[in-house]
Amino acid sequence: MAFGPSDWMKKATVLAYSRISNAKQDTADKKITDPKKKPILLAQYDEIQRGLKSAKLPAVKKENWFAEIQSGTDRDRGQWNALMARALELSHQGKRVFIAVKDPSRWSRNTRHSMVAIDRMHEIGVPIMAVREGIQTGSTGDLHPTEELLFVQLQGGASFVSQEQKKKADDSVELSKEAGVMSSKGTSLFPFAREDPLDAYSDQLPLLTVPTREGGGPVAHKATVAAMSSPNGPTATSMTRYVKVEEERRKKLTEKEYQDWYEYRKFIRDLLIELDHDPYATKINREGTINWKARALMRMTGRYLQEPWIYTRRSRDEIDKILKSPKEYLGTKDLLRYRNLVGKR
């Protein structure tokens, strides 16, 4: 039995489907909101067109191209469902239709969802064709069992890879949490602020007891703390989050635990001042000269500083090791930066 498109496909209507997940986008792509204008999806569309042309099949009209940014493990993909609804509509009109994708993994990354969808299309005479591999799933009256099996096997492989990637990512996050390692951006200690905002927060607590009409209250308290710690401190707006975190900390720690945490935080903040770098700086909070010791330090102590009721703080000996060999404690992104900046010297 010959592989590839059936003769009837040469005069059929082609529907095309392209998909990427959010993780596949680069920074430039993320700035474009329309999926059909994203370079990575346009590249898939062009590849489908080239594959169809090579197989001497009709080109896809732009209005028959369905594209979206969503995980292939998701059954409720809007454009995927719209594509199949359009295929059903054309089939009911008596037209011969087939669906073209770049490869089986674009169709789905969940084998069960994939098989259910293939079966739906099979019953209305609409096969799915992977142009890169040159195989189709067949349909009622035009069976292609070997190709369909290969299509599903390739799609199943993609499903397995997707599951393994997710498992590894989940395991990595859990290990990072257990180890108290920051896996994402943490909260700044504002080492370059004119006054430590935490001290200013505590000093100005009496303002909360003053009536608003007399210049007190929560809004005045936040604004005063922001003014006292500026420049390079939290803004009055960001103080809302700052206050919420501090109140949670006070609620969950005993007075002794809080004082221990406070002294440890001061120790780390003083180190950041000495190292002249704030890894969590924003546009209005000075970053300082990049220092790998500071970045490694905050990666390894940040979780305790944020949630001391969950994580254990690093000992002084551990801090010494981090500062002595910072490269060993850098995250993936910082390691890449380190290699690019330091490795070229």
C-alpha positions in Angstrom: 0.0 0.0 0.0 1.4 3.4 -1.0 2.0 6.1 1.6 1.1 9.7 1.1 -1.9 11.7 -0.1 -4.9 10.1 -1.9 -5.7 11.1 -5.4 -8.9 12.8 -4.3 -6.9 15.3 -2.2 -5.7 17.0 -5.3 -9.1 18.6 -5.7 -10.1 18.9 -2.1 -10.3 21.8 0.3 -7.4 22.0 2.7 -7.6 23.2 6.3 -4.4 23.8 8.1 -3.6 23.9 11.8 -0.5 25.4 13.4 0.3 25.5 17.1 2.9 26.5 19.6 3.0 26.5 23.4 3.9 29.6 25.4 7.3 28.1 26.2 8.2 28.0 22.5 7.9 31.8 22.1 10.9 34.1 22.2 10.8 37.7 23.5 10.0 39.2 20.1 7.1 36.7 19.5 5.5 37.5 22.9 5.1 41.2 21.9 2.8 40.1 19.0 -0.7 39.4 20.1 -2.2 38.0 16.8 -1.1 34.3 16.4 -1.2 34.6 12.6 1.4 37.3 12.7 3.9 35.5 14.9 7.1 34.5 13.0 7.2 31.0 14.6 3.6 30.2 13.5 4.1 31.8 10.1 7.1 29.5 9.6 4.9 26.5 10.3 2.3 27.8 7.8 5.0 28.2 5.2 6.3 24.7 5.9 2.8 23.3 5.4 2.5 25.2 2.1 5.8 23.9 0.9 4.9 20.3 1.9 1.6 20.6 0.0 3.2 22.0 -3.1 5.8 19.2 -3.0 3.0 16.6 -2.8 1.2 18.4 -5.7 -1.8 19.3 -3.4 -3.8 22.5 -3.3 -2.4 25.4 -1.3 -4.1 26.5 2.0 -6.2 29.7 1.8 -5.4 32.1 4.6 -9.0 32.0 5.8 -8.7 28.2 6.2 -5.6 28.4 8.4 -6.2 28.0 12.1 -3.3 29.0 14.4 -3.0 29.4 18.2 -0.7 29.5 21.2 -1.7 26.7 23.5 -0.3 23.5 25.0 -0.9 20.4 22.8 -1.9 18.6 26.0 -5.0 20.7 26.3 -8.2 19.3 24.8 -10.1 22.6 25.0 -8.0 24.5 22.4 -10.2 27.1 20.8 -8.7 27.1 17.3 -8.3 23.3 17.3 -12.0 22.9 18.0 -12.9 25.6 15.5 -10.9 23.7 12.9 -12.8 20.5 13.4 -16.1 22.4 13.4 -15.2 23.9 10.1 -14.3 20.5 8.7 -17.7 19.2 9.8 -19.4 22.1 8.2 -17.7 21.7 4.8 -18.3 17.9 4.9 -22.0 18.4 5.4 -21.9 20.7 2.4 -20.7 17.7 0.4 -17.1 18.9 0.0 -14.0 16.7 0.3 -11.7 18.0 3.0 -8.5 17.2 4.7 -6.5 18.8 7.4 -2.8 19.6 7.1 -0.3 20.0 10.0 3.4 20.4 10.0 4.0 17.2 12.0 1.9 14.9 14.3 3.1 16.7 17.5 1.3 19.9 16.2 -2.0 18.0 16.1 -1.8 17.0 19.8 0.5 16.0 22.6 -2.1 13.9 24.4 -2.5 10.5 22.7 -6.1 9.9 24.1 -7.3 13.3 23.0 -5.6 12.8 19.6 -7.3 9.5 19.0 -10.7 10.8 19.9 -10.3 13.7 17.5 -8.9 11.6 14.7 -11.9 9.2 15.1 -14.3 12.2 14.8 -12.7 13.3 11.6 -12.4 9.8 10.3 -16.2 9.3 10.5 -16.9 12.4 8.4 -14.3 11.5 5.8 -11.6 14.0 6.9 -8.0 12.7 7.3 -5.2 14.6 9.0 -2.0 14.8 7.0 1.5 15.5 8.4 3.3 17.2 5.5 6.8 16.8 7.0 6.4 13.0 7.2 4.1 12.7 4.2 1.6 10.5 6.1 -2.2 10.7 6.7 -4.6 9.1 9.1 -7.1 8.0 6.4 -10.9 8.2 6.6 -14.1 6.1 6.1 -13.9 4.5 2.7 -10.2 5.5 2.3 -8.4 3.6 5.0 -4.6 4.1 5.6 -4.1 1.9 8.7 -0.3 1.7 8.5 0.0 5.5 8.1 -2.5 6.1 10.8 -0.6 3.9 13.2 2.7 5.7 12.4 1.0 9.1 12.8 -0.3 8.0 16.3 3.1 6.5 17.2 4.9 9.8 16.3 2.2 11.8 18.1 2.5 9.4 21.1 6.2 10.0 21.2 5.6 13.7 21.4 3.1 13.1 24.2 5.6 11.0 26.2 8.3 13.7 25.7 5.9 16.4 26.9 4.9 14.4 30.0 8.6 13.7 30.8 9.5 17.3 30.4 6.7 18.4 32.7 7.7 15.7 35.3 11.3 16.9 35.2 10.2 20.5 35.5 7.9 19.7 38.5 10.6 17.6 40.1 13.1 20.4 39.7 10.8 22.9 41.3 10.1 20.6 44.2 13.8 19.9 44.8 14.5 23.7 44.6 11.8 24.3 47.2 13.0 21.6 49.5 16.5 23.0 49.2 15.3 26.5 49.8 16.6 27.7 46.5 14.9 30.6 44.7 13.7 29.4 41.3 12.1 32.7 40.4 12.5 36.4 41.1 12.4 37.1 44.8 11.8 40.2 46.8 14.5 43.0 47.1 16.0 43.8 50.5 16.5 47.4 49.1 20.2 47.6 50.1 20.6 51.0 48.4 17.6 52.6 50.0 18.3 55.8 52.0 16.7 54.0 55.0 15.9 50.3 55.3 12.2 50.2 54.5 11.5 47.5 57.1 12.9 49.8 59.8 10.9 52.7 58.4 7.8 50.5 58.4 8.2 49.7 62.1 9.1 53.2 63.1 6.1 54.7 61.5 3.5 52.2 62.8 2.1 54.8 65.2 0.7 56.6 62.1 -1.8 53.8 61.8 -3.4 54.9 65.0 -3.8 58.5 63.8 -7.2 59.3 62.1 -7.0 59.9 58.4 -8.4 63.4 58.7 -5.4 64.2 60.9 -2.9 62.9 58.4 -2.6 59.3 59.6 -4.0 56.0 58.4 -2.7 53.2 56.1 -2.2 55.5 53.1 -0.2 58.0 55.0 1.9 55.2 56.6 2.8 53.7 53.2 3.6 57.1 51.7 5.8 58.0 54.6 7.8 54.8 54.5 8.3 55.1 50.8 9.5 58.7 51.2 11.9 57.8 54.0 13.5 55.0 52.0 13.7 56.8 48.7 15.6 56.8 46.5 16.0 53.0 45.7 13.3 51.9 48.1 9.8 50.6 47.5 7.2 52.9 46.0 4.1 53.9 47.9 2.1 51.6 45.5 4.4 48.6 46.1 4.1 49.2 49.8 0.7 47.4 49.7 2.4 44.1 48.9 5.3 44.9 51.3 2.8 45.5 54.2 0.9 42.3 53.4 4.0 40.2 53.5 5.3 41.8 56.7 1.9 41.2 58.4 1.9 37.6 57.4 5.4 37.2 58.7 4.4 38.7 62.1 1.4 36.5 62.3 3.2 33.2 61.6 6.4 33.8 63.6 6.8 34.0 67.4 8.6 37.1 68.6 11.8 35.2 69.1 11.6 33.7 65.6 10.9 37.1 64.1 13.9 38.7 65.9 16.1 35.9 64.7 14.8 36.4 61.1 15.3 40.2 61.4 18.9 39.8 62.4 19.6 37.3 59.7 18.0 39.6 57.1 20.1 42.5 58.3 23.2 40.3 57.9 22.3 39.4 54.3 21.4 43.0 53.5 24.7 44.3 54.8 26.5 41.8 52.6 24.6 43.1 49.6 25.6 46.6 50.5 29.2 45.5 50.8 29.0 43.6 47.4 27.3 46.7 45.8 24.6 44.8 44.0 20.9 44.1 44.3 19.8 41.1 42.2 16.2 42.0 42.5 16.5 45.7 41.5 13.7 47.3 39.5 13.9 50.4 37.2 13.6 52.7 40.2 15.8 50.6 42.6 19.5 50.8 41.7 21.0 47.5 40.7 24.6 48.3 41.2 27.6 46.7 39.6 26.8 43.1 38.8 28.3 40.8 41.4 28.0 37.0 41.1 28.5 36.6 44.8 25.4 38.7 45.5 23.3 36.8 43.0 24.3 33.4 44.3 23.7 34.6 47.9 20.2 35.7 47.2 19.4 32.6 45.2 20.4 30.4 48.2 18.8 32.5 51.0 15.9 34.2 49.3 13.3 31.6 50.1 14.0 31.7 53.8 13.9 35.5 53.7 10.5 35.4 52.1 8.9 32.5 54.0 10.9 31.9 57.2 8.1 29.7 58.7 8.7 27.2 55.9 12.4 27.2 55.0 15.6 26.9 57.1 18.2 29.6 56.9 21.7 28.9 55.6 24.4 28.7 58.3 27.4 31.1 58.3 29.6 28.3 57.0 27.2 27.8 54.1 27.2 31.5 53.4 31.1 31.5 53.4 31.0 28.6 50.8 28.5 30.5 48.6 30.6 33.6 48.6 33.8 31.7 48.0 32.5 29.7 45.0 29.5 31.7 43.7 29.5 30.0 40.3 28.5 26.7 41.9 25.3 28.3 43.3 24.1 30.4 40.3 20.8 29.6 38.6 20.6 28.6 34.9 20.1 32.1 33.5 22.9 33.6 35.6 25.2 30.8 34.6 24.6 31.7 30.9 25.2 35.3 31.7 28.4 34.3 33.6 29.7 32.3 30.7 28.9 35.1 28.2 30.4 37.9 30.3 33.2 36.2 32.2 34.1 33.3 29.9 35.1 35.7 27.1 37.6 37.6 29.2 
